[in-house]
Amino acid sequence: MSYRIEVTPRAQKDLKALAVRERQRVAGQIDELKTDPRPQGCRKLKGREGFYRIRVGGYRVVYLVEDELLVILIVRVGDRKDLYEIIRRL
């Protein structure tokens, strides 16, 4: 069972802001979500139904899993020190 990955415009902008090497690492981890949307080490976001985050070095990827549709929506990507404040406002 393979999930389809969709990326919000805001997450696309976040990815473009990363250095090339970091962007490649993050994109590789996002691609792996297709086969395992809840990999080891992912965390469910408190108070946000269906939202998870994964760590990629010093960066975090926040995403929504829609099991019924087999879709993973990438919501935000960013440095861990900045992203947690953004998550609180989601």
Beta strands, then each sheet from edge to edge (+ up, - down):
strand 1: 4-7
strand 2: 43-44
strand 3: 51-56
strand 4: 59-66
strand 5: 71-79
sheet 1: 1+ 5+ 4- 3+ 2-
end
